[in-house]
Amino acid sequence: MPDQAADRTVEQTGDGTDGAPGATPPAVRVEGLWKRFGEQIAVAGVDLTLPAGKFIGLVGPNGAGKTTTLSMVTGLLRPDQGRIQVAGHDVWKDPVEVKARIGVLPEGLRLFERLSGRELLAYTGRLRGLPGEEVDKRAAQLLDVLDLAGAQHKLVVDYSTGMRKKIGLAAALLHNPQVLFLDEPFEGVDPVSAQTIRGVLERYTTSGATVVFSSHVMELVESLCDWVAVMAAGRIRAQGTLAEVRGSASSLQNAFLELVGANGRDTGNSLDWLGGGSR
């Protein structure tokens, strides 16, 4: 495997490590993670420690390796090399313990579309081993808070994109996981639904749980997160508190552009024909 040291421009760690005896383990610890698809290296030796009880953003341009990394961390994709722990448990050696502690809302989530929203939550909760009465109680509360009560008996196949994201989030939260993983949760979601999702997630992290979500929208990450990891070309370029990663830059957007090497990119000369309405 190629050496990644030259590409690690910044690597900072915030609080939440588990060095002290009896301390809470990190929400996620990744060591030496690699994934290759044919000749393409998607994830190239990632080391990452995400503290518990934080709202964490995994940010990067399209193709950075964010989705692949989250898929491996949540046990959906087996890595070629590396070690992953979630809440102190090894993802591949102790998968049952890990899956009991996590909720996942992947990008392009496939749902049981011929169930209604209420039926989907009832099915999901019982698969998780929750008592039926508790499932029904939690489902009713989630449907209400996520503004889906009026559509609870509607088939999921007829849900809009925003409604699908919200019912998927409800299913991921139903068993009250310690760590919630979300891949582009606001992609394609209208502003009203986005605000509803945001409120639920903020309330969830206030209770001491951890949210890890991927995004390439820096303004959203800066307004939501208190801890950030920046990824580009399959490697982690920076990780730490929002203030640490932002550094002396005026915004996370500017810090991000510098970290991924996109500052000062000139597109003007190659598009000198564009504009003015002439052909």
N, C-alpha and C positions, 0 to 999 in steps of 0.2 A: 504494500500500500504506500502511496506517496506521502511525504512528510507534510503536515499541515501547519507547522510552526510559523512559516513565513506569511501565511494568510491570516493569522490571528492578530489583527491590529490592536484589539483591546479585548481583555477578558477580565471582568470584574465580578466579584461575588458579593451579594448583599448578605443580610442576616438570614438565619434559618438553617444553617448547617448543623450537623449532628455530632460535632466533635466532643461535647461534654457528655459524661455518663448520665443516662436517663433523659437526655434532651429529646425533644420531638424530632423525628427524622424528617429530612426534606420531603416535600410532596413528590418530587421526582429527582432521581439521580441517574445520569447517563454517563457511561464511561466507554470511550473508544468505539463509538457506534459507526458502522459502515453499511452501505447498501448500494449494490451495483445492479443495473438492468442492462445486460449485454455489455456493450462498450461504454455505456453511460454510467458515471458514478453520481448517484443522486445524493448520498450522504457520505461525507468523507472524514471520518474520525471525530465525531462530535463528542465533546465532554460538556455536560450541562448539569447544573444543580439548581433546582427551582424550590424556593422556600415555601413552607406550608403557611396557609392562612392568608395568602396574597391573591390579588387580581393580577395575573401575569399575561403579558403579551409576547407571543413568538412572532416576530415581524421579519419581513424580507420581501424582495421582489418576486414576481411570478417565476417559478422554476427554481427557487432557492433551496427547496428540499423540506419545506415546512410540513406539508401533508404527509410525505414519506416518513419523516421523523415522528410525527404524532401517531401515524399508523403503527409504527414499531413500538412506541411507548405504550400504546393501549392494547397491544397483543393482536392487532389485526394483520400485521405483516412481520414475518420473521427476518431479523437482521442477518447479514452475512457474518458480522463480527460485532462484539461489544456486549456490555452488561447494562441492564435496565432495572431499576428498582422504583416502585411506586409505593409510597407510605411505608417504606421499610421492607417491602416484599419483592422478591425477584419475579419479574413479569413472566419469564419462561420456565422457571423452576417451580413457581407457586402460583399458577394462573388463576385458580379458583379464589384464593385469598385476594388477589389483585382485582379481579373482576367484580368481587363483592363490594369493593371500596371505590370504584370509579363509575362515572357516568360519561357517555360518549355521544356527541352529536357530530358525526363526520359530514364532510361536504358531499353533496349528492346522495344524502341518506335515502336508502330504499326502505319504504314502509309497507306494512300490510294494507294495501290500498282498498281492499274490499271489506275492511272493518270500518266502523264509525270511529270518530275520535275517542269517544267514551269506551268503546269495545277494545280499541288498541291499548289504552291505558290499563284496563282491567286485565287484559291478556299479559301485558308486560309485567305488571305487578305480581301476578300469580306465578309467572316464570321466575321471578326473583325470590319466590318463596314467602312473600308477605301474606298475612291472613286476608281473606277476601273482604272482610268488613273494613280493615285498615286501608286496603287498596281503594275501595270505593270512596272512603272519606278523603284520602289524599287526592284522588283523581278529581273529585268535585271541587276541591279547593284550588288545584292547579288550573283547571278549566276556567274557573271564575277569575283568578288573578291574571291569567293570560288572555282574557277576553275571548274565550272559545266556548263559553257555556251555551251560547245561542246556536253553535254549530256542532255540538257534541254528538248529535245523532246523525250527522251528515257523513257520508262516506269520505274517507281520506282522499280517494282518487279525485274528488271534486273540490279539494282544498286549494287555495291559492298558494303561491310560494311562501308568503309570510305566515300563513296558517300552518303550512307544513313544518316550517322552522319552529313554530311555537309548540306544535304537538310533539315534535321530536325532542324539544327541550323538556317538555313535561315528562315524556317517557324516560329521559336521561336523569331527571331529578327525583323521580317517583320513590326510589329506594333510599333517598337522602345520602348520596355518596360523599366520601371525604374529598375527592378530587374530581372536578368536572372538566372534560376536554371538549373544546368546541373548535371546529375547523371552519373559518369564515362564517360565523353565525349571523352576521348582518348583511351578507351578500344577497342582493336581490330582494331585500326586505324594505317595505314602505316605512316612512318615518314614524308613523303611529305604532306599528308593530315593533320597530327597533327600540322605541322608547319603553315599551312594555317589557321587552326582553331585557333591556338594560336595567330597569328597576328590579326585576326578579334576581338578576345576577348580583347586583350590588347588595341586596338583602341577604343573599346566600353567603357571600364572602364576609359580610359583617358578623355572621354567626360563627366564623372561624374556619370555614371550609375554603378550598382553593379552586380558583378558576384558571385554566390555561387555555388561551384561545389564540389562533393564528389569524393574522390579518396583514394586508399591505397598505392599509389606510392609517397613516401616522397620526392624523388628527384624532381619530377615534381612539387609538391606543393611548395617546397622551392624555385624553380626557377621562379614560377609564382605569388605567393600570397604575400600580405603584411599583412594578418590577417588570423588566423588559429583557428579552434576549433577541439580538439581531443576527439574522442568518442570511448568508449569500453564498452561492455556488457550493452548497452542501456543507458549509462550515459555519461555526459560530464566530462572529466577528466581535461581539460584545455581549456581556450579560451583567446585570446589576440593577440597582434601583433606578427609577426613571431619571433622577437627578444625576446619578453616576454616568449613565449611558449618554445622556444629553450633554454633559460636560459644559464647556464654555459656549456651545452653540446656542443660538437664539430659540431654537425649537427642536423637537425630536426629529422632525422632517429633515432639517439641515444636518443634524448629526447622522441620521440614517444615510443620507446621500453621500456624505463624506466616508462613512464606514464601508459602503458597498462600492465606492469608487465611481459614483455617478455625478459628482460635482463638476461643473464647468463643461459638461458635454454640449458641444455646439452642433445644432441641427440646421442652422440658418443657411449656410453655403450650399448644402445639398438640396435645399427646397427654394431656391431663388425664383422659381417659376410660380410659386404658390401665392395666391391673393390677387386682388384687383379685378377679378372677374374675366381677365383675358385668357386666351387659349394658347 
